[in-house]
Structures are given as C-alpha cells and as structure tokens.
Amino acid sequence: MAATGRDVSGTAGTTELVTKCGRRIVVKCLKLVPEERPISRVTLDVGGHRDGGPGIWASLTATEARELARQLLDRADIAEHAAGPVPGTAPAPA
C-alpha cells in the first residue's frame, strides 16, 4: 500500500532566491501520494515584502512551470538588451 500525504524530504529539490527588494522566493517540488493517483507539482512561494506586505503562493504543473520559465527567460533577455522601456510595461511616471 502506498503512503498517503505529502512527501516532505527536507531541503532536497528546494531553490531559494532573495531579491534586491528583500523578497524571498522559494521553488519546491510538492508530491502528494494518494493511492488512486500520485500528484506532483512545482510550487512557487514569494514571501512577504520586508515592510510586512503579504506574500503569494502558486502550485504549477510541470508544463505550467516550463511555460513560466520560458516567459521569465524571454523577459530577462528583453530587459538586458532593451534600449528603452521593456515592452508590456507601463511608462515611468514623469
């Protein structure tokens, strides 16, 4: 019989990033092992702002995680090589 519940294997498979504005972003793999169908997700936890603002959490399928990664890499390339405003962003206030 398979175990039921959440597979919490310490920090294995956990990636953490602290942004310049002080937010902690943690990426993990969440595994649920119900008997009828195992579930595996990539989780993204964006911690609260250092001023006490709330954080946010998301659970993504492998396909969704890959699409998010693709979009992030595309935007990073644009941000590094753009001579002006990044497409899709609002202009800076005057």
C-alpha positions as CSV (number, residue, x, y, z in Angstrom):
1,M,0.0,0.0,0.0
2,A,1.4,3.4,-0.9
3,A,1.9,6.1,1.6
4,T,-0.7,8.9,1.8
5,G,0.1,12.5,2.3
6,R,2.8,15.0,1.5
7,D,6.4,13.9,0.7
8,V,8.5,16.4,2.7
9,S,12.1,15.5,2.1
10,G,13.9,18.3,3.8
11,T,15.5,20.8,1.5
12,A,16.2,18.4,-1.3
13,G,14.8,20.0,-4.5
14,T,14.4,23.4,-2.9
15,T,15.8,26.5,-4.6
16,E,15.8,29.9,-2.8
17,L,16.4,33.4,-4.1
18,V,16.4,36.7,-2.2
19,T,15.6,39.7,-4.4
20,K,17.2,43.1,-4.1
21,C,14.0,44.4,-2.7
22,G,14.1,41.8,0.1
23,R,11.5,39.2,-1.1
24,R,12.4,35.6,-0.6
25,I,11.3,33.3,-3.5
26,V,11.4,29.6,-2.8
27,V,10.8,27.0,-5.5
28,K,10.0,23.4,-4.4
29,C,8.6,20.1,-5.7
30,L,5.4,19.1,-3.9
31,K,4.4,15.4,-4.1
32,L,1.1,14.1,-2.9
33,V,0.8,10.3,-2.9
34,P,-2.8,9.2,-2.7
35,E,-3.4,5.6,-3.6
36,E,-5.5,6.3,-6.7
37,R,-3.2,8.8,-8.4
38,P,0.1,10.4,-7.3
39,I,0.3,14.2,-7.9
40,S,3.5,16.1,-8.4
41,R,3.6,19.9,-8.6
42,V,6.2,22.7,-8.7
43,T,5.5,25.3,-6.0
44,L,6.5,28.9,-6.1
45,D,6.4,30.8,-2.8
46,V,7.0,34.5,-3.0
47,G,7.5,35.7,0.6
48,G,6.1,38.9,2.0
49,H,7.8,42.2,1.5
50,R,10.3,43.4,4.2
51,D,7.8,46.1,5.2
52,G,5.3,43.4,6.2
53,G,3.3,43.2,3.0
54,P,1.8,39.7,2.2
55,G,3.4,37.1,0.1
56,I,1.8,34.8,-2.5
57,W,2.0,31.1,-3.3
58,A,1.3,29.1,-6.5
59,S,1.2,25.4,-7.4
60,L,2.1,24.6,-11.1
61,T,2.0,21.5,-13.2
62,A,5.3,20.6,-14.9
63,T,4.0,22.1,-18.2
64,E,3.0,25.3,-16.5
65,A,6.3,25.6,-14.7
66,R,8.2,25.2,-18.0
67,E,6.0,27.9,-19.7
68,L,6.6,30.3,-16.8
69,A,10.3,29.6,-17.0
70,R,10.2,30.3,-20.8
71,Q,8.4,33.6,-20.2
72,L,10.8,34.7,-17.5
73,L,13.8,33.9,-19.7
74,D,12.2,35.8,-22.6
75,R,11.6,38.9,-20.4
76,A,15.1,38.7,-18.9
77,D,16.6,38.8,-22.4
78,I,14.4,41.8,-23.3
79,A,15.3,43.6,-20.0
80,E,19.1,43.1,-20.6
81,H,19.1,44.2,-24.2
82,A,16.3,46.8,-24.4
83,A,17.4,50.4,-25.2
84,G,14.1,51.8,-24.0
85,P,11.1,50.7,-21.9
86,V,10.5,47.0,-21.6
87,P,7.6,46.0,-23.9
88,G,4.4,45.3,-22.0
89,T,5.2,47.6,-19.1
90,A,3.8,50.9,-18.2
91,P,6.0,54.0,-18.7
92,A,7.7,55.5,-15.7
93,P,5.8,58.4,-14.1
94,A,7.2,61.9,-15.0
